[in-house]
Each structure stands twice: as structure tokens, then as C-alpha cells.
Amino acid sequence: MLIVDECRLLWPDFEARYSLRAETGALVAIVGPSGGGKTTLLSMIAGFETPLSGRMSFAGRDLLPLAPAERPVAMMFQDNNLFPHLNAAQNVGLGIRPSLRLDEAERARVAEALAAVDLDGYGARRPGELSGGQRQRVALARALVSKKPLLLLDEPFGALDPGLRREMIAIVDDLRRARGITVLITIHTPEDVLDRAASLAFVAQGRVLVQDAPRRALDPARDPAIAAFVGHAVPAGT
């Protein structure tokens, strides 16, 4: 289980205090208004932000003393951050070894990761030769190849059209189930994950205002910020 307990971050113009739970192997959706602190929450879990106080653990292990590279965490950002001069296999290989001096077993892991996201045979193609959805799959394969048990996805599919976005979320969910990975995903379209997420955390003003079953969490009666968000984010009747 991932436990985030009263972790406090402070800047001159913003204060955040997060508490959140994610069962092992679950998918947790994180939604809320832009600028509310969703990306900051994931960055803190990954180790790129250090809380002033609070507790954070995964599978019983204290994460706070660990540097980002030491944490059991893989992260995929909004921008896929692929290197245009490297082919797909090389971009994925960076998730194992930045030098790209991979042995035979590691190259097999790269091929396995590409196959897992339905890109078997695409390893030699550079990002410019791939569609937007295929580039996102390469970035996802790079996150998966590390075999870290906690996967953080920060609005990874927001630039894709609705059908392709749902297809990518289905791939993530299938991989989560097959590998027992714990997944946290920030998303502006919660309707895409309502039937997949174990819980939904609504983040605004640097707080997790609600974490509950997805439809209960989006009940507009629970908080004015949720009412404002639901008014434009979730289709009527969902």
C-alpha cells in the first residue's frame, strides 16, 4: 500500500498538505482544477519535492529518505520526453541504463516492454516516424521497463483524441492487472476512468479534498470545488 500522511510542502505563494492511500495493485485517479496541486503530489511521491513534515511509505518502506532513483517509482510526464535522434528501442532503453550499454537480457526487456504496449516491431523507428499515440506508447514502455511497482502518470494522454485516450488508459489498466502494478494517474477527463479506478482523489488548493469510490468522490454536494469541476468535466448521467 502507498500511504501519504499529512505531507506538507511550502512555497512563498503556495502551501500543500497531502494525505492519500492507494492499495497495492490498484488504479487511483487524481482529478481537480488546473493549478490545484495534482502534479506536485506526484512529484513529491517520486521524490522531486521534499515535504517539510509528514510520512510517506510504500509496501511498508519509508520513502522520504530515498532519492528519486532509489524509490520504487516510475513516472510518465505530460510531455513524453522522447529523444528525437534515438529510435524507439533506445528511448525505452534509457529507462534501464542512461548509457544505453545494454546487455542481451536488458535488450530483451526493452523488446518485451515494447510488445506489452503493442509496438512489437517498431523498435527501429524514431519518434518522428511514429504517430502521437505510438509516441505515448514508447514513453509508457520506458516507464514500464524499469519494472518499478508504483507507476505515476501525469496527464500522459491529455493531447490525444478521446478514442485514443481511452485506448491508452485500457492498455495501462490491462498492464496494471497483469503485473500487479499500483498506478496513480492525474486526468482532466475522469469519465475515462470511472469504471477502472478503485478510488478517485479530488485535489484542489494543495489538498486532497476527497478520496472515495469515483462516483461518490465526484458528488457535487461534497465541496464547492467539486461542484465547479463536475459542471464542465463529467457528462450528465455519468
C-alpha positions, -999 to 999 in steps of 0.1 A, spaced: 0 0 0 11 36 -7 5 58 23 8 96 21 1 111 55 -1 149 61 29 156 39 34 194 38 51 215 12 56 252 13 65 279 -12 61 317 -8 28 317 -27 15 281 -22 11 256 6 2 220 1 -7 193 26 -15 158 12 -30 127 26 -38 98 3 -40 60 2 -35 35 -27 -40 -2 -22 -13 -24 -38 -22 -31 -74 -50 -5 -76 -55 23 -100 -62 56 -83 -73 86 -104 -64 121 -93 -85 149 -106 -91 186 -99 -87 221 -113 -56 232 -131 -31 246 -106 -46 227 -77 -16 206 -69 -20 173 -88 14 173 -105 30 185 -72 15 155 -54 30 131 -80 64 149 -80 65 146 -42 58 108 -43 85 105 -70 110 124 -48 113 156 -68 97 176 -40 106 171 -3 79 177 23 87 196 54 67 172 76 45 141 73 50 105 65 51 86 32 56 48 26 51 21 0 48 -15 9 59 -7 44 91 11 33 97 47 43 101 67 10 112 100 25 149 92 30 152 78 -6 165 98 -36 142 96 -67 164 69 -83 161 48 -52 123 49 -50 102 20 -63 86 46 -87 84 51 -124 69 83 -137 55 93 -171 50 131 -176 26 151 -198 53 156 -224 66 121 -235 102 135 -234 114 112 -262 147 120 -278 142 125 -315 176 113 -325 171 79 -308 149 52 -320 120 37 -300 141 9 -285 168 33 -275 143 57 -259 129 27 -239 164 15 -230 170 48 -212 147 35 -186 172 8 -178 205 24 -184 211 60 -195 244 50 -212 224 26 -234 251 0 -230 226 -28 -226 234 -65 -223 213 -92 -240 189 -96 -211 183 -59 -209 177 -56 -247 152 -85 -242 134 -64 -215 132 -35 -240 116 -57 -266 92 -71 -240 82 -36 -229 75 -25 -265 55 -57 -271 35 -50 -240 22 -17 -254 16 -32 -289 47 -18 -305 64 -51 -314 85 -45 -345 86 -7 -340 119 -6 -321 139 8 -350 116 38 -357 124 72 -345 98 94 -328 93 114 -360 82 82 -377 55 74 -351 20 88 -346 12 107 -314 -4 76 -298 26 55 -307 50 80 -292 29 79 -260 32 41 -260 70 43 -263 70 66 -233 48 42 -214 71 13 -223 101 33 -210 82 37 -177 74 0 -176 108 -13 -185 122 -4 -151 98 -29 -135 91 -5 -107 59 -15 -88 45 21 -85 36 39 -117 28 76 -117 12 91 -148 9 128 -150 -18 137 -176 0 115 -201 -28 112 -227 -44 146 -225 -33 156 -260 -48 125 -276 -83 124 -291 -109 107 -269 -109 73 -286 -71 70 -285 -70 83 -249 -94 56 -238 -74 30 -257 -42 41 -239 -59 40 -205 -72 5 -213 -36 -6 -221 -24 9 -187 -52 -9 -169 -45 -42 -186 -8 -40 -177 -17 -30 -141 -38 -61 -137 -13 -84 -154 17 -71 -135 2 -61 -101 14 -25 -105 0 3 -84 -10 32 -107 -17 68 -99 -29 89 -128 -38 126 -130 -65 132 -155 -88 160 -166 -114 136 -180 -125 114 -151 -153 98 -171 -125 78 -189 -116 60 -156 -148 59 -136 -152 21 -143 -115 13 -139 -103 33 -108 -105 18 -74 -108 53 -60 -107 89 -71 -88 116 -52 -100 152 -58 -71 176 -54 -76 214 -51 -57 242 -33 -29 218 -25 -52 193 -6 -68 160 -13 -103 172 -5 -120 139 -10 -108 103 -18 -136 78 -23 -151 55 -49 -151 75 -82 -187 84 -85 -191 92 -48 -159 113 -49 -174 135 -77 -207 141 -59 -210 179 -63 -226 182 -28 -193 173 -11 -175 205 -19 -180 237 -40 -147 230 -58 -160 196 -69 -193 211 -80 -175 236 -101 -152 209 -116 -180 184 -123 -201 211 -140 -177 211 -170 -157 178 -167 -182 150 -164 -211 145 -188 -246 145 -173 -257 110 -163 -222 96 -160 
